[in-house]
Each structure stands twice: as C-alpha cells, then as structure tokens.
Amino acid sequence: MPQLSSPDEAVLESFPSPSPRPYEVTFSTPEFTSLCPVTGQPDYASITIRYVPDRRCIESKALKQYLGSYRNQAVFAEAITNRILSDVVAAVAPRSAVVIGDFAPRGGIGIRVEARHEATRGAKKSR
C-alpha cells in the first residue's frame, strides 16, 4: 500500500449503503500518528469514527490510507480531529458523525478531542 504524503492526496472512497434504515458504523485505530507542530516530535492517538450512513459508506482500505497520510503532518490535535470529520462528511454526507481523537500524554497531559456532525433538513451542518 503506497504511503501518501498528506491528507490532501488521499481519497476517501465510498460505496452504496446496503440498507435504507439508520444504522451506525464505527471505525477505530489505536495506531494513528502525526507530528507536534511545536516540537516536531511524534504524537500518537487512538482515532474513533462513528457515523450513521445516508446513501454512502466509507471504504475501509481508503480510510486506512487516509489516516496514514497524517504521519508526517505537523498539526494540532484539534485541527486533525475536525479535519477528519469534515473529510468524512464531504465524502459520504452521513446522517450524523462523531470523530474522537484520543491523543497520548506528552509532558504529562493527554488530550481528547470530539467533533460532531448532525445533518439537518435540506442542509448539512457540522459543529
């Protein structure tokens, strides 16, 4: 599997949802890495993505490549978590989605960022 150098190169592929009823999909990985934008040191995190598909579902291999593309990116945890959510929403327009970035402690302090999206009638909305 080729290593992408940034999330901008990654494509979150999708496929048609197999069911019209609401159901939840959860992806999780304890092996997410990026770089601290202040020190350049590696940051490690567990990333969880939960979403309720509408018409499309995320393809897991493409998601793995997308998440791996952050490896050499110097980005704050808050920006990473919100970018992942925005990219998921852009790729599959889910009914709802939550992305949780649980970043390992550095200097004795861990950080957990949770970003949410709820589709509204006639418009998609992220917060």
SVG drawing of the C-alpha trace seen along z (x, -y; Angstrom):
<svg xmlns="http://www.w3.org/2000/svg" viewBox="-36 -25 47 29">
<polyline fill="none" stroke="black" stroke-width="0.4" points="0.0,0.0 1.6,-3.3 2.2,-5.9 0.5,-9.2 2.4,-12.3 -0.6,-14.3 -4.4,-14.1 -4.8,-16.3 -3.6,-13.4 -6.0,-10.9 -9.4,-10.0 -12.0,-8.6 -13.7,-6.2 -17.2,-5.1 -19.8,-2.5 -23.6,-2.5 -25.2,-1.9 -26.8,1.6 -29.8,0.5 -32.1,-2.5 -32.7,-2.1 -30.5,-4.0 -27.5,-2.0 -24.2,-3.0 -20.7,-2.2 -17.7,-2.5 -14.0,-2.5 -11.2,-2.7 -7.5,-2.6 -5.0,-2.8 -2.1,-3.4 -2.7,-7.0 0.4,-9.1 1.1,-12.7 3.7,-15.3 3.5,-18.0 3.5,-21.4 5.6,-23.0 8.3,-20.4 8.2,-18.2 8.0,-15.1 5.6,-12.3 2.1,-12.4 0.2,-9.1 -3.5,-8.8 -6.5,-6.5 -9.0,-7.7 -12.6,-6.6 -15.1,-7.4 -18.8,-6.7 -21.3,-7.6 -24.8,-6.8 -24.7,-6.4 -27.3,-8.0 -26.7,-6.8 -22.9,-6.0 -20.5,-4.2 -16.7,-4.7 -14.5,-2.1 -12.1,-0.9 -8.9,-0.4 -9.2,-4.0 -9.8,-5.2 -6.6,-3.4 -4.6,-5.1 -6.2,-8.5 -5.4,-8.2 -1.8,-7.1 -1.3,-10.2 -1.2,-12.3 2.0,-10.5 4.3,-13.4 1.9,-16.2 2.6,-18.8 -0.9,-19.6 -2.6,-20.2 -5.0,-17.5 -8.0,-19.8 -7.3,-20.5 -6.8,-16.9 -10.0,-15.7 -12.1,-18.4 -10.4,-17.8 -11.2,-14.1 -14.8,-14.9 -15.0,-17.4 -13.5,-14.9 -15.9,-12.2 -18.9,-14.5 -17.6,-15.6 -17.1,-12.0 -20.4,-10.4 -22.8,-13.0 -23.8,-10.9 -26.9,-11.5 -24.6,-12.0 -21.0,-11.5 -18.6,-11.8 -14.8,-11.7 -12.9,-11.2 -9.1,-11.8 -7.7,-10.5 -4.1,-11.7 -1.5,-10.1 0.0,-12.2 3.0,-14.4 4.5,-16.3 2.0,-14.5 -1.1,-15.9 -3.3,-13.9 -5.9,-15.4 -9.2,-14.1 -11.0,-16.0 -14.5,-15.1 -16.1,-16.7 -19.7,-16.1 -21.9,-16.5 -25.7,-16.3 -27.4,-16.5 -30.3,-18.9 -33.3,-19.1 -32.2,-20.5 -28.6,-21.2 -25.6,-19.5 -24.2,-21.0 -21.0,-20.5 -20.2,-21.8"/>
</svg>
